[in-house]
Amino acid sequence: MLAPTPIATSAAPTLGRTPPTAAALRRAAMDFEAQALGALLQPMFQGLETKAPFGGGAAEAQWRPMMVDAIAKDLARAGGLGLADAVLRELTRLAGVAGQPTTTESTTR
């Protein structure tokens, strides 16, 4: 009979990785805000019907999610809803990165 595998008691597993950089944390926070904005914008574009000569069809249905994603990224880069700052503060705290900036202001402009 095999011995049971011990369960780690640490709150966060360590994989031998180097701690994330401030830029990586900032990028993750901005990506999170862009994803949240995309989720909020998606229903706004679902009911649109385009009846122009070059609108509608399967191609537009395929490209629309990419357009919504691009709009969400632009909104997040312009300041968004302010979620990125809160997420960055929490990511910085969890990563234990001392002395790192806790705002995304430098990346929004």
Secondary structure, 3 states (H helix, E strand, C coil): CCCCCCCCCCCCCCCCCCCCCHHHHHHHHHHHHHHHHHHHHHHHHHCCCCCCCCCCHHHHHHHHHHHHHHHHHHHHHCCCCCHHHHHHHHHHHHHCCCCCCCCCHHHHC
